[in-house]
Amino acid sequence: MWKLKVAEGGNDPYIYSTNNFVGRQIFEFDPEAGTTEERAEVEQAHLHFYNNS
């Protein structure tokens, strides 16, 4: 499952930010997130997309 992660600040020498990345939002994949039923539903949607692309 994908989870929204909001940054609270950080220091990366390769990316420039004027506010120290506060509030930056990224999605992070967590294979253990959600219930078994939710993971099965996501996998079914993934297979449907894969088979129809």
C-alpha distance matrix in Angstrom:
0.0 3.8 6.5 10.1 12.5 16.2 18.8 21.8 24.0 24.5 26.9 26.2 29.5 28.2 26.8 29.1 28.3 30.9 28.9 27.4 23.9 23.8 21.4 19.7 16.1 13.5 9.8 8.4 5.8 5.4 5.8 7.4 5.5 6.6 9.7 10.9 11.7 8.5 7.0 10.4 10.5 7.7 9.7 12.8 12.1 11.5 14.8 16.6 16.0 17.0 20.1 21.2 21.0
3.8 0.0 3.8 6.8 9.4 13.0 15.6 18.9 20.9 21.5 24.0 23.2 26.6 25.2 23.5 25.6 24.7 27.3 25.4 24.0 20.4 20.4 17.9 16.0 12.5 9.8 6.1 5.5 4.5 6.1 8.2 10.1 7.9 9.4 12.8 14.5 15.1 11.5 10.6 13.9 13.3 10.2 12.5 15.3 13.8 13.0 16.7 18.1 16.8 18.0 21.3 22.0 21.3
6.5 3.8 0.0 3.8 6.3 9.8 12.7 15.7 18.1 19.1 22.0 21.8 25.3 24.4 22.4 24.2 22.9 25.1 22.9 21.5 18.1 17.5 15.0 13.7 10.3 8.4 5.5 5.3 6.3 7.1 10.2 11.0 8.3 9.9 13.6 16.1 16.8 13.3 13.0 16.6 16.0 13.3 15.9 18.6 17.2 16.7 20.3 21.6 20.3 21.7 25.0 25.5 24.7
10.1 6.8 3.8 0.0 3.8 6.6 9.9 12.9 15.4 16.9 19.9 19.9 23.4 22.6 20.2 21.5 19.8 21.8 19.5 18.5 15.0 14.2 11.4 10.3 6.8 6.0 4.6 6.4 9.0 10.5 13.8 14.7 11.9 13.4 17.1 19.7 20.2 16.6 16.6 20.0 19.0 16.3 19.0 21.6 19.6 19.2 23.0 23.9 22.2 23.8 27.2 27.2 26.2
12.5 9.4 6.3 3.8 0.0 3.8 6.5 9.5 11.9 13.3 16.4 16.8 20.4 20.0 17.8 19.1 17.3 19.4 16.9 15.4 12.1 11.4 9.3 8.3 5.7 5.4 5.9 6.6 10.0 11.2 15.0 15.7 13.4 15.5 19.3 21.9 22.9 19.5 19.2 22.8 22.2 19.4 21.8 24.7 22.9 22.1 25.8 27.0 25.2 26.5 30.0 30.2 28.9
16.2 13.0 9.8 6.6 3.8 0.0 3.8 6.6 9.2 11.4 14.7 15.7 19.2 19.2 16.5 17.1 14.8 16.3 13.5 12.5 9.3 7.9 5.7 5.6 4.6 6.6 8.7 10.1 13.6 15.0 18.8 19.3 17.0 18.9 22.6 25.4 26.3 22.8 22.8 26.4 25.6 22.8 25.4 28.1 26.1 25.4 29.2 30.2 28.2 29.6 33.1 33.0 31.6
18.8 15.6 12.7 9.9 6.5 3.8 0.0 3.8 5.5 7.6 11.0 12.3 15.9 16.4 13.8 14.3 12.1 13.7 10.9 9.2 6.3 5.4 5.3 5.1 6.3 8.1 10.8 11.7 15.4 16.7 20.6 21.2 19.4 21.7 25.4 28.2 29.3 25.9 25.6 29.2 28.7 25.8 28.0 30.9 29.0 28.0 31.7 32.9 30.7 31.8 35.4 35.5 33.8
21.8 18.9 15.7 12.9 9.5 6.6 3.8 0.0 3.8 7.0 10.7 13.0 16.5 17.7 15.4 15.2 12.6 13.5 10.1 8.3 7.0 4.8 6.3 7.9 9.7 11.8 14.5 15.0 18.6 19.5 23.3 23.5 21.7 24.0 27.6 30.5 31.8 28.5 28.4 32.1 31.6 28.9 31.3 34.2 32.4 31.5 35.2 36.4 34.3 35.5 39.1 39.2 37.5
24.0 20.9 18.1 15.4 11.9 9.2 5.5 3.8 0.0 3.8 7.2 9.9 13.0 14.6 12.4 12.1 9.8 10.8 8.0 5.1 4.9 4.6 7.7 8.4 11.1 12.9 16.0 16.5 20.1 21.3 25.1 25.7 24.2 26.8 30.4 33.1 34.5 31.3 30.8 34.4 34.0 31.1 33.2 36.2 34.3 33.1 36.7 38.0 35.7 36.6 40.3 40.4 38.4
24.5 21.5 19.1 16.9 13.3 11.4 7.6 7.0 3.8 0.0 3.7 6.5 9.8 11.7 10.3 10.7 9.5 11.4 9.6 5.9 6.2 7.8 10.7 10.1 12.7 13.6 16.5 16.4 19.9 21.2 24.8 25.7 24.7 27.7 31.3 33.7 35.3 32.2 31.2 34.8 34.7 31.6 33.3 36.5 34.7 33.1 36.6 38.2 35.8 36.3 40.1 40.4 38.2
26.9 24.0 22.0 19.9 16.4 14.7 11.0 10.7 7.2 3.7 0.0 3.8 6.4 9.0 8.5 9.0 9.0 11.2 10.6 6.8 8.1 10.7 13.7 12.7 15.4 15.9 18.8 18.7 21.9 23.5 26.9 28.1 27.5 30.6 34.2 36.4 38.1 34.9 33.7 37.2 37.2 34.0 35.4 38.6 36.9 35.0 38.3 40.0 37.4 37.6 41.4 41.8 39.4
26.2 23.2 21.8 19.9 16.8 15.7 12.3 13.0 9.9 6.5 3.8 0.0 3.8 5.5 5.7 7.6 9.1 12.2 12.4 9.0 9.3 12.6 15.0 13.1 15.4 15.2 18.0 17.8 20.9 22.8 26.0 27.7 27.3 30.5 34.1 36.0 37.7 34.5 32.9 36.3 36.3 32.9 34.0 37.2 35.4 33.2 36.4 38.2 35.5 35.4 39.2 39.6 37.0
29.5 26.6 25.3 23.4 20.4 19.2 15.9 16.5 13.0 9.8 6.4 3.8 0.0 3.8 5.8 7.3 9.9 12.7 13.9 11.0 12.0 15.5 18.1 16.1 18.5 18.4 21.2 21.2 24.1 26.2 29.2 31.0 30.8 34.0 37.6 39.4 41.1 37.9 36.2 39.4 39.5 35.9 36.9 40.1 38.2 35.8 38.9 40.7 37.8 37.5 41.3 41.6 38.8
28.2 25.2 24.4 22.6 20.0 19.2 16.4 17.7 14.6 11.7 9.0 5.5 3.8 0.0 3.8 6.7 10.0 13.3 14.9 12.5 12.5 16.3 18.2 15.6 17.7 17.1 19.8 20.0 22.8 25.3 28.2 30.4 30.2 33.3 36.9 38.4 39.9 36.6 34.9 37.9 37.8 34.1 35.0 38.0 36.0 33.5 36.5 38.1 35.1 34.8 38.5 38.7 35.7
26.8 23.5 22.4 20.2 17.8 16.5 13.8 15.4 12.4 10.3 8.5 5.7 5.8 3.8 0.0 3.8 6.6 10.3 11.8 9.9 9.4 13.2 14.9 12.3 14.6 14.6 17.7 18.5 21.6 24.3 27.5 29.6 28.9 31.8 35.5 37.2 38.4 35.0 33.6 36.7 36.2 32.6 33.8 36.7 34.4 32.3 35.5 36.8 33.7 33.8 37.5 37.4 34.5
29.1 25.6 24.2 21.5 19.1 17.1 14.3 15.2 12.1 10.7 9.0 7.6 7.3 6.7 3.8 0.0 3.8 6.9 9.2 8.2 8.6 12.2 14.3 12.3 15.4 16.2 19.7 20.9 24.3 26.9 30.2 32.2 31.2 33.9 37.6 39.6 40.7 37.1 36.0 39.2 38.5 35.0 36.5 39.2 36.8 34.8 38.2 39.3 36.1 36.5 40.2 39.8 36.9
28.3 24.7 22.9 19.8 17.3 14.8 12.1 12.6 9.8 9.5 9.0 9.1 9.9 10.0 6.6 3.8 0.0 3.8 5.5 5.4 5.9 9.0 11.1 9.9 13.4 15.0 18.7 20.3 23.9 26.4 29.9 31.5 30.1 32.6 36.4 38.7 39.6 36.0 35.3 38.5 37.7 34.3 36.1 38.8 36.3 34.7 38.2 39.1 36.1 36.8 40.5 40.0 37.4
30.9 27.3 25.1 21.8 19.4 16.3 13.7 13.5 10.8 11.4 11.2 12.2 12.7 13.3 10.3 6.9 3.8 0.0 3.8 5.9 7.5 9.3 11.7 11.5 15.3 17.5 21.3 23.1 26.8 29.2 32.8 34.2 32.6 34.8 38.6 41.1 41.9 38.3 37.8 41.1 40.1 36.9 39.0 41.5 38.9 37.6 41.1 41.9 38.9 39.8 43.5 42.8 40.2
28.9 25.4 22.9 19.5 16.9 13.5 10.9 10.1 8.0 9.6 10.6 12.4 13.9 14.9 11.8 9.2 5.5 3.8 0.0 3.8 5.5 5.9 8.7 9.5 13.3 16.0 19.7 21.4 25.2 27.2 30.9 32.0 30.2 32.4 36.1 38.8 39.6 36.1 35.8 39.3 38.3 35.2 37.5 40.1 37.6 36.5 40.2 40.9 38.2 39.3 43.0 42.4 40.1
27.4 24.0 21.5 18.5 15.4 12.5 9.2 8.3 5.1 5.9 6.8 9.0 11.0 12.5 9.9 8.2 5.4 5.9 3.8 0.0 3.8 5.5 9.0 9.2 12.8 14.8 18.4 19.5 23.2 25.0 28.8 29.8 28.3 30.8 34.5 37.1 38.3 34.9 34.3 37.8 37.2 34.1 36.1 38.9 36.7 35.4 39.0 40.1 37.4 38.3 42.0 41.8 39.4
23.9 20.4 18.1 15.0 12.1 9.3 6.3 7.0 4.9 6.2 8.1 9.3 12.0 12.5 9.4 8.6 5.9 7.5 5.5 3.8 0.0 3.8 6.2 5.4 9.0 11.1 14.7 16.1 19.9 21.9 25.6 26.8 25.2 27.6 31.3 33.9 34.9 31.3 30.8 34.3 33.5 30.4 32.5 35.2 32.9 31.7 35.3 36.3 33.7 34.6 38.3 38.1 35.8
23.8 20.4 17.5 14.2 11.4 7.9 5.4 4.8 4.6 7.8 10.7 12.6 15.5 16.3 13.2 12.2 9.0 9.3 5.9 5.5 3.8 0.0 3.8 5.6 8.9 11.8 15.2 16.7 20.5 22.1 25.9 26.6 24.6 26.7 30.4 33.2 34.1 30.7 30.6 34.1 33.2 30.4 32.8 35.4 33.2 32.3 36.0 36.9 34.5 35.8 39.4 39.1 37.1
21.4 17.9 15.0 11.4 9.3 5.7 5.3 6.3 7.7 10.7 13.7 15.0 18.1 18.2 14.9 14.3 11.1 11.7 8.7 9.0 6.2 3.8 0.0 3.8 6.2 9.7 12.9 15.0 18.7 20.4 24.2 25.0 22.6 24.3 28.0 30.9 31.4 27.9 28.0 31.5 30.3 27.5 30.2 32.6 30.2 29.6 33.4 34.1 31.7 33.2 36.8 36.3 34.5
19.7 16.0 13.7 10.3 8.3 5.6 5.1 7.9 8.4 10.1 12.7 13.1 16.1 15.6 12.3 12.3 9.9 11.5 9.5 9.2 5.4 5.6 3.8 0.0 3.8 6.7 10.4 12.6 16.4 18.7 22.3 23.6 21.5 23.5 27.2 29.8 30.4 26.8 26.5 29.9 28.8 25.7 28.1 30.6 28.1 27.2 30.9 31.6 29.1 30.4 34.0 33.6 31.5
16.1 12.5 10.3 6.8 5.7 4.6 6.3 9.7 11.1 12.7 15.4 15.4 18.5 17.7 14.6 15.4 13.4 15.3 13.3 12.8 9.0 8.9 6.2 3.8 0.0 3.8 7.0 9.7 13.3 15.7 19.2 20.6 18.3 20.1 23.8 26.3 26.8 23.1 22.9 26.2 25.0 22.0 24.4 26.9 24.4 23.6 27.4 28.1 25.6 27.1 30.6 30.3 28.5
13.5 9.8 8.4 6.0 5.4 6.6 8.1 11.8 12.9 13.6 15.9 15.2 18.4 17.1 14.6 16.2 15.0 17.5 16.0 14.8 11.1 11.8 9.7 6.7 3.8 0.0 3.8 6.4 10.0 12.8 16.2 18.0 16.1 18.2 22.0 24.1 24.7 21.1 20.4 23.6 22.7 19.4 21.5 24.2 21.9 20.6 24.3 25.4 22.9 24.0 27.7 27.6 25.7
9.8 6.1 5.5 4.6 5.9 8.7 10.8 14.5 16.0 16.5 18.8 18.0 21.2 19.8 17.7 19.7 18.7 21.3 19.7 18.4 14.7 15.2 12.9 10.4 7.0 3.8 0.0 3.8 6.7 9.7 12.8 14.8 12.9 14.9 18.6 20.5 21.1 17.5 16.7 19.9 19.0 15.7 17.8 20.5 18.4 17.2 20.9 22.1 19.9 21.0 24.6 24.8 23.2
8.4 5.5 5.3 6.4 6.6 10.1 11.7 15.0 16.5 16.4 18.7 17.8 21.2 20.0 18.5 20.9 20.3 23.1 21.4 19.5 16.1 16.7 15.0 12.6 9.7 6.4 3.8 0.0 3.8 6.5 9.8 11.9 10.7 13.4 17.0 18.7 20.0 16.7 15.3 18.7 18.6 15.3 16.9 20.1 18.6 17.0 20.5 22.3 20.5 21.1 24.7 25.4 24.1
5.8 4.5 6.3 9.0 10.0 13.6 15.4 18.6 20.1 19.9 21.9 20.9 24.1 22.8 21.6 24.3 23.9 26.8 25.2 23.2 19.9 20.5 18.7 16.4 13.3 10.0 6.7 3.8 0.0 3.8 6.4 9.0 8.5 11.3 14.6 15.8 17.2 14.2 12.2 15.4 15.8 12.5 13.6 17.0 16.0 14.3 17.5 19.7 18.2 18.6 22.1 23.3 22.2
5.4 6.1 7.1 10.5 11.2 15.0 16.7 19.5 21.3 21.2 23.5 22.8 26.2 25.3 24.3 26.9 26.4 29.2 27.2 25.0 21.9 22.1 20.4 18.7 15.7 12.8 9.7 6.5 3.8 0.0 3.8 5.5 5.5 8.9 12.0 13.3 15.3 12.8 10.7 14.2 15.3 12.6 13.6 17.2 16.9 15.5 18.5 20.9 20.1 20.4 23.6 25.1 24.5
5.8 8.2 10.2 13.8 15.0 18.8 20.6 23.3 25.1 24.8 26.9 26.0 29.2 28.2 27.5 30.2 29.9 32.8 30.9 28.8 25.6 25.9 24.2 22.3 19.2 16.2 12.8 9.8 6.4 3.8 0.0 3.8 5.7 8.5 10.6 10.8 13.2 11.3 8.4 11.5 13.3 10.9 11.1 14.8 15.3 13.8 16.2 19.0 18.7 18.6 21.6 23.6 23.3
7.4 10.1 11.0 14.7 15.7 19.3 21.2 23.5 25.7 25.7 28.1 27.7 31.0 30.4 29.6 32.2 31.5 34.2 32.0 29.8 26.8 26.6 25.0 23.6 20.6 18.0 14.8 11.9 9.0 5.5 3.8 0.0 3.8 6.6 8.4 9.1 12.1 10.7 8.6 11.9 13.9 12.4 12.9 16.4 17.3 16.4 18.7 21.3 21.5 21.7 24.4 26.4 26.5
5.5 7.9 8.3 11.9 13.4 17.0 19.4 21.7 24.2 24.7 27.5 27.3 30.8 30.2 28.9 31.2 30.1 32.6 30.2 28.3 25.2 24.6 22.6 21.5 18.3 16.1 12.9 10.7 8.5 5.5 5.7 3.8 0.0 3.8 6.9 9.0 11.1 8.9 8.0 11.7 12.8 11.4 13.0 16.1 16.4 16.1 18.9 20.9 20.9 21.8 24.6 26.1 26.2
6.6 9.4 9.9 13.4 15.5 18.9 21.7 24.0 26.8 27.7 30.6 30.5 34.0 33.3 31.8 33.9 32.6 34.8 32.4 30.8 27.6 26.7 24.3 23.5 20.1 18.2 14.9 13.4 11.3 8.9 8.5 6.6 3.8 0.0 3.8 6.7 8.0 5.8 6.3 9.8 10.5 10.0 12.1 14.6 15.0 15.6 18.2 19.8 20.3 21.6 24.0 25.3 26.0
9.7 12.8 13.6 17.1 19.3 22.6 25.4 27.6 30.4 31.3 34.2 34.1 37.6 36.9 35.5 37.6 36.4 38.6 36.1 34.5 31.3 30.4 28.0 27.2 23.8 22.0 18.6 17.0 14.6 12.0 10.6 8.4 6.9 3.8 0.0 3.8 5.4 5.1 6.2 8.6 9.9 10.7 12.3 14.2 15.5 16.5 18.4 20.0 21.2 22.5 24.3 25.9 27.0
10.9 14.5 16.1 19.7 21.9 25.4 28.2 30.5 33.1 33.7 36.4 36.0 39.4 38.4 37.2 39.6 38.7 41.1 38.8 37.1 33.9 33.2 30.9 29.8 26.3 24.1 20.5 18.7 15.8 13.3 10.8 9.1 9.0 6.7 3.8 0.0 3.8 5.5 5.2 6.2 8.6 10.0 10.5 12.3 14.3 15.2 16.5 18.3 20.0 20.9 22.4 24.4 25.8
11.7 15.1 16.8 20.2 22.9 26.3 29.3 31.8 34.5 35.3 38.1 37.7 41.1 39.9 38.4 40.7 39.6 41.9 39.6 38.3 34.9 34.1 31.4 30.4 26.8 24.7 21.1 20.0 17.2 15.3 13.2 12.1 11.1 8.0 5.4 3.8 0.0 3.8 5.5 5.1 6.2 8.7 9.8 10.5 12.4 14.2 15.3 16.5 18.4 19.9 21.0 22.6 24.3
8.5 11.5 13.3 16.6 19.5 22.8 25.9 28.5 31.3 32.2 34.9 34.5 37.9 36.6 35.0 37.1 36.0 38.3 36.1 34.9 31.3 30.7 27.9 26.8 23.1 21.1 17.5 16.7 14.2 12.8 11.3 10.7 8.9 5.8 5.1 5.5 3.8 0.0 3.8 5.4 5.1 6.2 8.6 9.8 10.6 12.3 14.3 15.3 16.6 18.3 20.0 21.2 22.5
7.0 10.6 13.0 16.6 19.2 22.8 25.6 28.4 30.8 31.2 33.7 32.9 36.2 34.9 33.6 36.0 35.3 37.8 35.8 34.3 30.8 30.6 28.0 26.5 22.9 20.4 16.7 15.3 12.2 10.7 8.4 8.6 8.0 6.3 6.2 5.2 5.5 3.8 0.0 3.8 5.4 5.1 6.1 8.6 9.9 10.4 12.3 14.2 15.3 16.3 18.2 20.0 21.0
10.4 13.9 16.6 20.0 22.8 26.4 29.2 32.1 34.4 34.8 37.2 36.3 39.4 37.9 36.7 39.2 38.5 41.1 39.3 37.8 34.3 34.1 31.5 29.9 26.2 23.6 19.9 18.7 15.4 14.2 11.5 11.9 11.7 9.8 8.6 6.2 5.1 5.4 3.8 0.0 3.8 5.5 5.0 6.1 8.6 9.7 10.5 12.2 14.2 15.1 16.3 18.3 19.9
10.5 13.3 16.0 19.0 22.2 25.6 28.7 31.6 34.0 34.7 37.2 36.3 39.5 37.8 36.2 38.5 37.7 40.1 38.3 37.2 33.5 33.2 30.3 28.8 25.0 22.7 19.0 18.6 15.8 15.3 13.3 13.9 12.8 10.5 9.9 8.6 6.2 5.1 5.4 3.8 0.0 3.8 5.4 5.1 6.3 8.6 9.9 10.6 12.4 14.2 15.4 16.6 18.3
7.7 10.2 13.3 16.3 19.4 22.8 25.8 28.9 31.1 31.6 34.0 32.9 35.9 34.1 32.6 35.0 34.3 36.9 35.2 34.1 30.4 30.4 27.5 25.7 22.0 19.4 15.7 15.3 12.5 12.6 10.9 12.4 11.4 10.0 10.7 10.0 8.7 6.2 5.1 5.5 3.8 0.0 3.8 5.4 5.1 6.1 8.7 9.8 10.5 12.2 14.2 15.4 16.4
9.7 12.5 15.9 19.0 21.8 25.4 28.0 31.3 33.2 33.3 35.4 34.0 36.9 35.0 33.8 36.5 36.1 39.0 37.5 36.1 32.5 32.8 30.2 28.1 24.4 21.5 17.8 16.9 13.6 13.6 11.1 12.9 13.0 12.1 12.3 10.5 9.8 8.6 6.1 5.0 5.4 3.8 0.0 3.8 5.4 4.9 6.2 8.6 9.8 10.4 12.2 14.2 15.3
12.8 15.3 18.6 21.6 24.7 28.1 30.9 34.2 36.2 36.5 38.6 37.2 40.1 38.0 36.7 39.2 38.8 41.5 40.1 38.9 35.2 35.4 32.6 30.6 26.9 24.2 20.5 20.1 17.0 17.2 14.8 16.4 16.1 14.6 14.2 12.3 10.5 9.8 8.6 6.1 5.1 5.4 3.8 0.0 3.8 5.4 5.2 6.2 8.6 9.8 10.6 12.3 14.3
12.1 13.8 17.2 19.6 22.9 26.1 29.0 32.4 34.3 34.7 36.9 35.4 38.2 36.0 34.4 36.8 36.3 38.9 37.6 36.7 32.9 33.2 30.2 28.1 24.4 21.9 18.4 18.6 16.0 16.9 15.3 17.3 16.4 15.0 15.5 14.3 12.4 10.6 9.9 8.6 6.3 5.1 5.4 3.8 0.0 3.8 5.5 5.0 6.2 8.6 9.9 10.6 12.1
11.5 13.0 16.7 19.2 22.1 25.4 28.0 31.5 33.1 33.1 35.0 33.2 35.8 33.5 32.3 34.8 34.7 37.6 36.5 35.4 31.7 32.3 29.6 27.2 23.6 20.6 17.2 17.0 14.3 15.5 13.8 16.4 16.1 15.6 16.5 15.2 14.2 12.3 10.4 9.7 8.6 6.1 4.9 5.4 3.8 0.0 3.8 5.5 5.2 6.1 8.6 10.0 10.6
14.8 16.7 20.3 23.0 25.8 29.2 31.7 35.2 36.7 36.6 38.3 36.4 38.9 36.5 35.5 38.2 38.2 41.1 40.2 39.0 35.3 36.0 33.4 30.9 27.4 24.3 20.9 20.5 17.5 18.5 16.2 18.7 18.9 18.2 18.4 16.5 15.3 14.3 12.3 10.5 9.9 8.7 6.2 5.2 5.5 3.8 0.0 3.8 5.4 5.0 6.0 8.5 10.0
16.6 18.1 21.6 23.9 27.0 30.2 32.9 36.4 38.0 38.2 40.0 38.2 40.7 38.1 36.8 39.3 39.1 41.9 40.9 40.1 36.3 36.9 34.1 31.6 28.1 25.4 22.1 22.3 19.7 20.9 19.0 21.3 20.9 19.8 20.0 18.3 16.5 15.3 14.2 12.2 10.6 9.8 8.6 6.2 5.0 5.5 3.8 0.0 3.8 5.5 5.3 6.2 8.6
16.0 16.8 20.3 22.2 25.2 28.2 30.7 34.3 35.7 35.8 37.4 35.5 37.8 35.1 33.7 36.1 36.1 38.9 38.2 37.4 33.7 34.5 31.7 29.1 25.6 22.9 19.9 20.5 18.2 20.1 18.7 21.5 20.9 20.3 21.2 20.0 18.4 16.6 15.3 14.2 12.4 10.5 9.8 8.6 6.2 5.2 5.4 3.8 0.0 3.8 5.6 5.3 6.0
17.0 18.0 21.7 23.8 26.5 29.6 31.8 35.5 36.6 36.3 37.6 35.4 37.5 34.8 33.8 36.5 36.8 39.8 39.3 38.3 34.6 35.8 33.2 30.4 27.1 24.0 21.0 21.1 18.6 20.4 18.6 21.7 21.8 21.6 22.5 20.9 19.9 18.3 16.3 15.1 14.2 12.2 10.4 9.8 8.6 6.1 5.0 5.5 3.8 0.0 3.8 5.6 5.5
20.1 21.3 25.0 27.2 30.0 33.1 35.4 39.1 40.3 40.1 41.4 39.2 41.3 38.5 37.5 40.2 40.5 43.5 43.0 42.0 38.3 39.4 36.8 34.0 30.6 27.7 24.6 24.7 22.1 23.6 21.6 24.4 24.6 24.0 24.3 22.4 21.0 20.0 18.2 16.3 15.4 14.2 12.2 10.6 9.9 8.6 6.0 5.3 5.6 3.8 0.0 3.8 5.9
21.2 22.0 25.5 27.2 30.2 33.0 35.5 39.2 40.4 40.4 41.8 39.6 41.6 38.7 37.4 39.8 40.0 42.8 42.4 41.8 38.1 39.1 36.3 33.6 30.3 27.6 24.8 25.4 23.3 25.1 23.6 26.4 26.1 25.3 25.9 24.4 22.6 21.2 20.0 18.3 16.6 15.4 14.2 12.3 10.6 10.0 8.5 6.2 5.3 5.6 3.8 0.0 3.8
21.0 21.3 24.7 26.2 28.9 31.6 33.8 37.5 38.4 38.2 39.4 37.0 38.8 35.7 34.5 36.9 37.4 40.2 40.1 39.4 35.8 37.1 34.5 31.5 28.5 25.7 23.2 24.1 22.2 24.5 23.3 26.5 26.2 26.0 27.0 25.8 24.3 22.5 21.0 19.9 18.3 16.4 15.3 14.3 12.1 10.6 10.0 8.6 6.0 5.5 5.9 3.8 0.0
